[in-house]
Amino acid sequence: MSTTDTPPPPAMDPRLRARRIAIRRDEGRRRLRRVIALAALATATLMVFGLTQSPVLDVDRVTVTGVAHTPPELVRAASEIRLHKPMTDVDLDRARRGILALPWVQTVSVARQWPASVRVKVTERTPVATVPAGQPGFALVDRTGRVLDTSPVPPPGLPVLANVPPAGPPGTALAPEAADLLTVATLLLPPLVPKVAAVAATPDGVELQLAAGGKVRLGTATDVLAKLVAADTVLSQVDVAHLCALDVRVASAPSLTQGGSCA
């Protein structure tokens, strides 16, 4: 045997060879599983996308509840939700902002109702008074001073806020000078409402101008509820037809003037 000949490599242990083959097979199976999983994910994604873009999940209806003064079609228009568009494309926040801008709307919820509807639930504001507004005449306002609507004449059952800046168009807010009058109008007791024609600003604060004539001096808009309770108690016991003035600026010590001069 020549000294330059390379000896053959030692024979591999059969167990080690089998182990290496098993490892390669396991790696192949893992790669195959990853490929299958990615393919399945891609297929599912395409199916979901296709389904959301299909007519099956288009907006077929926009239902509006809770409105009495706002036409449902106006709510739908303000939401900017378009029929026959994919449900997934509905911008709920944008719809809420648009609807909240409507004069009568106080709160609103907008939700998808799968597979093909959007539900809009509105809570409207409650009017507490009317305010002179130029043409067409009077504005209806809520307790925050938001102008809700206008009409040629004051709606019945609500006091007029007098001696304040004229109201603007629906959706705007009254001037800050009306804040105290709004507080009084909001807290008017039910028995007082039909007796009060106007809540007026005066140099001394606020007074109630009665429908039967005469007035109730409230003064500053502090302890308003106590003053109104005192006024209601006295007015329920006297003939308001002959009332000149009732002073409840101190709620615990009301004073009454009947007949004669009302200065």
C-alpha positions in Angstrom: 0.0 0.0 0.0 1.3 3.4 -1.0 1.9 6.0 1.7 0.2 8.6 -0.5 -3.1 6.8 -0.7 -6.0 8.5 1.3 -7.7 6.1 3.7 -11.4 5.8 3.2 -13.6 7.8 5.6 -14.9 5.8 8.5 -18.3 4.3 8.1 -21.2 6.5 9.7 -22.9 4.9 12.6 -26.3 3.8 11.2 -28.1 5.3 14.2 -26.5 8.7 13.6 -27.4 8.5 9.9 -31.0 7.7 10.7 -31.2 10.6 13.2 -29.9 13.1 10.5 -32.5 11.8 8.1 -35.2 12.2 10.6 -34.1 15.8 11.4 -34.2 16.7 7.7 -37.7 15.2 7.3 -38.9 17.2 10.4 -37.5 20.4 8.9 -39.2 19.7 5.6 -42.5 19.0 7.3 -42.3 22.3 9.3 -41.5 24.3 6.1 -44.5 22.6 4.5 -46.8 23.5 7.4 -45.6 27.1 7.3 -46.3 27.3 3.6 -49.8 25.8 4.0 -50.6 28.1 6.9 -49.5 31.2 5.0 -51.5 30.1 2.0 -54.6 29.5 4.2 -54.2 32.9 5.8 -53.9 34.6 2.4 -57.0 32.7 1.1 -59.0 33.7 4.2 -57.9 37.3 4.0 -59.0 37.4 0.4 -62.3 35.8 1.2 -63.0 38.2 4.0 -62.1 41.2 1.9 -64.2 39.9 -0.9 -67.1 39.3 1.4 -66.9 42.8 3.0 -66.9 44.4 -0.5 -69.8 42.3 -1.7 -73.4 43.4 -1.9 -74.1 40.9 1.0 -72.6 43.4 3.5 -73.6 46.7 1.9 -75.6 49.3 3.9 -79.2 48.6 3.0 -80.9 50.6 5.8 -80.2 53.5 8.2 -82.8 53.3 10.9 -83.4 56.5 13.0 -85.2 56.5 16.4 -85.8 59.0 19.2 -86.6 62.0 16.9 -89.8 64.1 17.3 -88.7 67.5 15.9 -85.9 66.4 13.5 -86.9 64.6 10.3 -85.3 61.2 10.0 -84.1 62.0 6.5 -82.3 65.1 7.8 -80.5 62.8 10.4 -79.5 60.4 7.6 -78.2 63.2 5.5 -76.2 64.6 8.4 -74.7 61.2 9.1 -73.2 61.1 5.5 -73.8 57.3 5.5 -74.4 56.2 2.0 -76.6 53.3 1.0 -75.1 50.4 -0.9 -71.6 51.2 0.4 -69.6 48.5 2.3 -70.6 48.3 6.0 -66.8 48.3 6.9 -66.5 51.7 5.2 -69.0 53.4 7.6 -67.3 56.1 9.6 -69.2 56.0 12.9 -67.4 59.0 14.5 -67.9 61.2 11.4 -71.6 60.2 11.5 -71.9 61.2 15.2 -70.3 64.5 14.6 -72.6 65.3 11.7 -75.7 64.4 13.6 -74.7 66.3 16.8 -74.5 69.5 14.7 -78.2 69.4 14.1 -80.0 72.0 16.4 -82.3 69.6 18.2 -79.9 66.8 18.8 -78.5 66.5 22.4 -76.9 63.0 22.2 -76.6 60.3 19.5 -75.3 56.8 19.2 -74.5 55.2 15.8 -73.9 51.5 15.5 -73.6 48.8 12.9 -76.2 46.1 12.9 -74.8 43.3 10.8 -75.2 42.3 8.1 -76.6 45.3 6.4 -78.1 48.0 8.7 -76.8 51.0 10.7 -78.8 52.1 13.8 -79.0 55.8 14.8 -80.5 56.5 18.2 -81.1 60.2 19.0 -82.0 62.0 22.2 -83.4 65.5 21.5 -83.1 68.6 23.5 -86.0 70.0 25.7 -87.1 73.6 25.1 -87.4 75.7 28.2 -88.2 79.2 26.8 -88.5 81.4 23.8 -86.5 84.5 22.8 -87.2 87.3 20.4 -85.3 86.7 17.2 -86.3 89.3 14.7 -87.7 87.5 11.6 -89.5 85.2 11.7 -90.2 86.3 15.2 -89.2 84.0 18.1 -86.6 81.3 18.8 -87.1 78.2 20.9 -84.1 77.5 23.2 -83.1 74.8 25.6 -81.5 75.1 29.1 -78.0 75.6 27.6 -79.2 78.5 25.4 -79.0 76.5 22.2 -81.4 77.8 19.6 -83.5 74.9 18.5 -86.1 76.4 16.1 -87.8 79.6 15.1 -91.5 80.5 14.7 -93.5 83.6 13.9 -95.2 83.6 17.4 -94.1 82.3 20.8 -95.1 78.7 21.3 -97.6 78.2 24.1 -96.6 76.9 27.5 -93.1 78.5 27.6 -92.0 81.8 29.0 -90.3 84.5 26.9 -86.9 85.7 27.9 -87.1 89.5 27.8 -84.5 92.2 27.7 -81.7 90.0 26.2 -79.9 90.2 22.8 -81.9 88.7 20.0 -81.4 85.0 19.2 -79.5 83.8 16.2 -80.5 81.0 13.8 -81.0 77.4 14.9 -77.9 75.7 16.1 -76.4 78.9 17.5 -76.2 79.9 21.2 -77.8 82.8 23.1 -75.6 85.6 24.3 -74.1 85.2 27.8 -76.4 87.9 29.1 -79.2 85.3 29.0 -77.6 82.9 31.4 -79.4 83.9 34.5 -82.7 84.0 32.8 -82.2 80.5 31.4 -81.4 79.3 34.9 -84.7 80.7 36.2 -86.7 79.4 33.2 -85.2 75.9 33.6 -86.1 75.8 37.3 -89.7 77.2 37.0 -92.0 75.0 39.0 -94.9 73.4 37.0 -97.6 75.4 38.8 -95.8 78.6 38.0 -95.3 77.9 34.2 -98.8 78.9 33.1 -98.7 82.0 35.3 -95.5 83.4 33.9 -95.5 85.3 30.6 -91.8 86.3 30.6 -88.6 86.0 32.5 -87.0 89.4 32.2 -83.6 90.9 32.9 -83.7 94.1 35.1 -81.1 96.3 36.7 -81.7 94.4 40.0 -81.4 90.9 38.4 -84.3 88.8 37.2 -88.1 89.2 37.5 -91.1 87.2 36.4 -93.7 89.1 34.4 -97.0 87.4 35.1 -99.6 86.6 32.5 -102.3 88.2 34.7 -100.3 91.4 35.2 -97.8 92.2 38.0 -94.4 90.9 38.6 -92.3 88.8 40.9 -88.9 90.2 41.8 -86.2 87.5 42.1 -83.1 89.6 42.2 -79.8 87.9 41.5 -79.9 84.3 40.2 -78.9 82.8 43.6 -81.1 80.5 45.7 -83.3 80.4 42.7 -85.3 77.3 43.6 -86.0 78.7 47.1 -87.2 82.0 45.7 -89.5 80.2 43.2 -90.9 78.0 45.9 -91.7 81.2 47.9 -93.3 82.8 44.9 -95.4 79.7 44.2 -96.5 79.6 47.8 -97.7 83.2 47.9 -99.2 83.2 44.4 -101.3 80.2 45.2 -102.9 82.0 48.1 -103.6 85.5 46.6 -105.7 86.9 43.8 -103.1 87.4 41.1 -105.5 89.6 39.2 -104.9 92.4 41.7 -101.2 91.7 42.3 -98.8 94.6 41.7 -95.5 93.1 42.8 -94.2 90.2 44.8 -90.7 90.5 46.2 -88.9 87.3 47.0 -85.4 88.5 46.7 -85.1 87.2 50.3 -86.9 83.9 50.0 -87.6 83.6 53.7 -89.3 87.0 53.9 -91.5 87.6 50.8 -93.3 90.9 50.6 -96.5 91.6 48.6 -97.8 94.7 47.0 -101.4 94.7 45.7 -103.2 97.5 43.8 -101.9 101.0 43.6 -98.6 101.9 42.0 -96.3 99.1 40.9 -93.1 101.2 40.8 
